[in-house]
Amino acid sequence: MTTERYNAREAEPRWQKIWDERGIFRTRNDDPRPKYYVLEMFPYPSGRIHIGHGRNYVMGDVVARFKRMKGFNVLHPMGWDAFGLPAENAAIERKTHPGKWTYENIATMRDQLKLLGLSLDWSREIATCDPEYYGEQQRIFLEFLKGGFVYRRESEVNWDPVDNTVLANEQVIDGRGWRSGALVERRKLAQWFFRITALAQELLDGLDTLDRWPDKVRLMQRNWIGRSEGLHVRFALENAPADLPREIKVYTTRPDTLFGASFLALSPGHPLTETLAAGNPALAAFVEECRRGGTSTAEIETQEKMGFDTGLKVRHPLGGPDLPVYVANFVLMEYGTGAIFGCPAHDQRDFDFASKYGLPITPVVLPPDADPATFSVAGGPYEGDGTLYNSRFLDGLAVPEAKEAVAARLENDVLGNAPVGERAVNFRLRDWGISRQRYWGCPIPIIHCDACGPVPVPEDQLPVRLPDDVTFDQPGNPLDRHPTWKHVDCPQCGAPARRETDTMDTFVDSSWYFARFASEPGTTPLQKAAADKWLPVDQYIGGIEHAILHLLYSRFFIRTLKKLGRVSVEEPFAGLFTQGMIVHETYKDAEGRWLFPEEVERDAEGQPVKVGTGEPVTIGAPEKMSKSKKNVVPPEIVADTYGVDCARWFMLADTPPERDSEWTSAGIEGAWRFVQRIWRLVGDALALAPENVARPADFGSESIALRRAAHKLAAQVEDDVERLRFNVAVARVHSFANVFGDALVAARKGGEVPADLAFALREAAAFLVAVVAPMVPHLAEECWQVLGTAGLAAEARWPAVEPALLAEDTVTLPIQINGKRRGEIVVPKDAAPGEVEKAVLALDVVTQALDGRAPKRIIVVPQRIVNVVA
């Protein structure tokens, strides 16, 4: 070794350059080795990354490097989720073009990611805003359209009347547009939809096959899909005018509570509501008031319950009292039929509504052990299980039996020419509205003709490119006011027509990018053979915040592509891991302004102060790293101060990978010390063991013990990485370092090192370097070089473990004295009972308990336990 200290600042860029020049992470599709596809959720190019962004990439990189060492052809690509509203906001604020801002950010973030030493195939890099990428997405859209998975209809949206744009639910804050502050309206617009509900049951059933997904994610998806079994019930309208329908259909999962019904409520968007509102100004005003709220389920559920009595009544299907018909602001047109019956005694929402409007509240489900004579819901609804009462023929039945009895009764009753009740399955999942009234997104490849209607853009005219010459000096979508871009001729009749100016939801962009990576550069963007080779992704890594929409949409995309013959798999991700976040304490100065960590130091008394001024600093609780609170650590600072291998080691070592990890100075400094220790251990082994030492015929006890520890390390860390238990793997390396260090100390004291121990020291050093290579790859390369091993550590194979060295030759037996555990003893695994008894009787704890007496009996259960009866 030429130096005592490992110089990360010099070594890391040197090895990164060598990897890049040799192209060792570039993947070929014709490689005959078994495939392994590891992918981290690709980032949005928002500006600069911090070390908190790096945890999932480092975890994925460890898996990618490990799998290469195990002999797999590994695909580990990187790309950019590059469309979206933040780029448009930047264009407005900075008076620049969204594309310029986006590509500048990509360049910056690419350089920062490369600092982390990630073994990425950069030749397959994509950005979703590249025309080649979104051109293929437009082809997919048209295939979905032809296959019946795309349609257009009017839908209620959040509309900002100042910015003239649709807002996502998350952009509506207290009923106002997040940017304009204008009161948001609920407006009906013609929108494009993906028919995801057609695959609802498939998507639900498919969750059962995803046994390498976290249970919590599968549960979240089950709940989002929301399969329910219920009943469609037809309520006959009483004395309704001739121009109105004769009935209102309701979907319910609780037909057992029908005798507790006190009203029927329609959505403000229900067709009957619209018919009634056309001739009733007061109702029309109420509907307009409802539309001023947002469209999210959460917002509708939490807002004050309001209703409008239409004056209509419906006949109770089981012979109860007629029910008044209201229009209510909390009924969603998108769920069920857009109409509900209200049972106030057993639903909080219905209870609030009935209480406000003085409607009857009749309990019909009696809690277990409750007295029907005294039970009351005056303090709030009862939403638990029980038995039916106040319900005529249902009295005394449990809820499931009552549901069945009502279904059977209503299936045999007739209204008009059809049964009053019909069993039905419903899903909470709604079709996916993909229309966005924004510029920076994938153009929807449709042309609107007054004569022909919506016409697909011919394939030879794809991609439909975004125009570059747009302005953001006015609210709304720049594509709407572009002087030429939207004006085209109809592909069918040749008449003047208009391009669709809506662009696609950016979730579309991320719903198939993993399939795009499968095709090699310069080839067709979505090749079936390539997709079939690589999909599903073997290990997908990303945040829990994407557990529902991104993953669900991706699953829908792949299943639909299979139905259209574009791929052969049904699920995009075989394995999923959701990593925890990196958190960091926050800092504020005396005026309450956030400070970056590098702006804070400790004074002579150890108190936090502002660098340069000595002003006192307030330290806040650790929070997720965010630019807004400045508690971020740039990778450049870490690389320059400690080296990125230290950052990688710290991110893997501190906590279980699914939990949040706090970034601390003490933690990164501890990682730096251990990286240096590995370097010293390898150097000390080289100093004691000659190069090219031959394997001896026999090994002594010291060398066997060291070899056993090294081989056990390789076997255990292999299992840990396979199971993504990175922190456990790191702990094993620490333990082995202690064993290795002790062996080196003993070897130095013993004079000339015998050949068997020299071999064991060299082997232990090589095993240690190979085992940590996926985690600290730059250090591993440096150690690999000084070990004199041919090739690169990044191309080395995982250490070959000798099974005989993994066999345990001792066993630890617990010792009980008169039935109570008093200690344990380590004995040879094949020790005879007599040898075990002799060793047990020599133990202090046993001699003290016997106090000079002979034991009455000693029972030895081989390899299990020893019982001493005193």
Order of alpha helices (4+ residues) and beta strands (2+ residues): alpha-beta-alpha-beta-beta-alpha-alpha-beta-alpha-beta-beta-beta-beta-beta-alpha-alpha-beta-beta-beta-alpha-alpha-alpha-beta-beta-beta-alpha-beta-beta-alpha-beta-beta-beta-beta-beta-beta-beta-beta-beta-beta-alpha-alpha-alpha-beta-alpha-beta-beta-beta-beta-beta-alpha-alpha-beta-alpha-alpha-alpha-alpha-alpha-alpha-beta-beta-alpha-alpha-beta-beta
